Amino acid sequence: MSARAKKKLTIYLEDDLARALDVDARLRGLPVTRAVADAMRRIYLDATDPAVADTVKMRLDRVEKREIVRAREIAIIKETLLLFIRVWLEHNPAPEEDTLDAVHAVAERRFQSFLELLAESLQPGRSLFAAAPHGRSELGEVNRDHTNGAARETEAAS
């Protein structure tokens, strides 16, 4: 116990408030009088301390700014994905009926490869963006088949 002077008070609490104090004291492993004193200190002393209030405000501002940045990034990612899908659908012709089975088989293999690559990039501390060629070969040429706008798949994969 501290050497500070203490004043004895007798207070009457509503049942729900008394139960909440008992639960708080048990969870924190404190006597009820200490739990009450801590709660009152938080309410009457800590809340009025301008330094504590300023620190809390500053931290909340930082959290809010990070949340705004994340929301903007998510919106950009969503718009990018939707734009890519729209452009892809507008510029890629539908497959011909006689090659439909082969197209589906290749699409299934490519989709499975995509899912594996995605799972790899989602592992903690991993990102495939930095290692990606970003559409350019080492010679500076764009890796595209300009006849239909789709990336060319190698002969070995088909």
N, C-alpha and C positions, 0 to 999 in steps of 0.2 A: 504494500500500500504506500501511497505517496505521503509526504509530510504536509501536504496542503490541508488547510482547515476545511472541514466538511460540515454541511448543515443538514440536519435530518428533516425530511419532509414526509408527510403522509398524504398520499394522493389516492383518489378513487378513480379507477378506470372502467370504461365499458368492457364487457366480457370479450368482445372480439379484439379490442386493442390489447387487453391483458394476455390473451392467447397468442397474439402475434409477437409480443415481447418475450413470452416464454419460449416460443419456437426459435426466435432469433438468438436468445441466450443459449439454448441447448445446441443449436447448430454451430455457434461460435465457441462453445465450451466456456462460457462465462457465467458468473452469478447474474441474476436478473437485475440487481441494482447497478452492476457495471454496464450491462446492456442498455439500461435506461439512461445512464449517464452518457454513454457514447452516442446514443441517438440524440439526446438533447444537445450535446456538444456539436454534433453535425448540423443540427437545425439552427441553433442560436449563435454559435461562435464561428464555425467554419463557413457557413453561408454568408456571413456578414464580412468576412475577410476579403478585401478587394483583390489581393494578390491571388487567392485561390480562384475567385470568380474570373479574373482575367486569364489565368492559366487554362481554366476549363473552356472559356470562350475561344481562346486561341486554338486549342486542340480541336474543338468542334468545327471551327472555321477551316482548319486543315483537312479534316475528314470530309467536310462538305465540298471543298474544292476538288479533292480526289474523286469523290462521287460524281461530280459534274464532268470531270475529265473522262471517267469510265463510261458514263452514259453517252457522251459524245463519241467515244471510240466504238461503242457497241452500235450506235446509229450508223456510223461510217461503215462498219463491217457489214451490217445488214443491207445498206444501200448498195454496197459494192457487190455483194452476193446476188442481190436481185437484178442489178444491172447486167452482171455477167450472164445470169440465166436468160434474161431477155435477149441479149445480143446473141448468145449461143443458139437460142431457138429461132431467131430471125435469120441467121446466116448459115445454118446447117440444114441441108435438105433432108427430108425423110428418107430412110433406107428403102431400097427397091424390094419388092415382094420376094424375088428369087434369092436374095442375099440376106433375108431377115434372120434366119437361124444363125448364120455366121456372125452377123452384126451383134446379135444378142449374146453369143458366146464371148466375143471380144469385149463387149461392154461389161459383162459379168466379171471377166478377169481384170479389166481395168478398174472396175469399182472395188473389187476386193483389194487390189494393190493400193488404191486410194485410202481405203479404210485402215489398212496396215500402216501406211505412212502417217495417217492422221493419229492413230493410236500411239505411234512412236513419238510424234511431235508433242503429244499431250502429256508425256511423262514429265515429272518434275525436273525443272532445270534444262529442258530440251526445247529447241526451236529449230525448225527446218527452214525458216525464212532466210536466215543469214547464209545458209549453205546453198540456197536455191539459185539457179542461173538467171532467174527473172526474165526468161524469154530470150536470152541472148547466148550464143555459143561463144567459145573462146576467141573465135575469129571476128566477133562483133556482129555476126549475122543473126537475124531473127530466126528462131527455130519454128517456122510455120510453113505449112503447105499453103501457098497463096491461092490455090485454085478454089478451096472452099473455106479457108480461114481456120481450119482445125490443125492442131498439132499433129505432126506425122508420127505414126507408130512404126517401130522398127519391124523389119520382116521376120526376125526371130520370134517376136511375141505372137505373131499370127500363124 
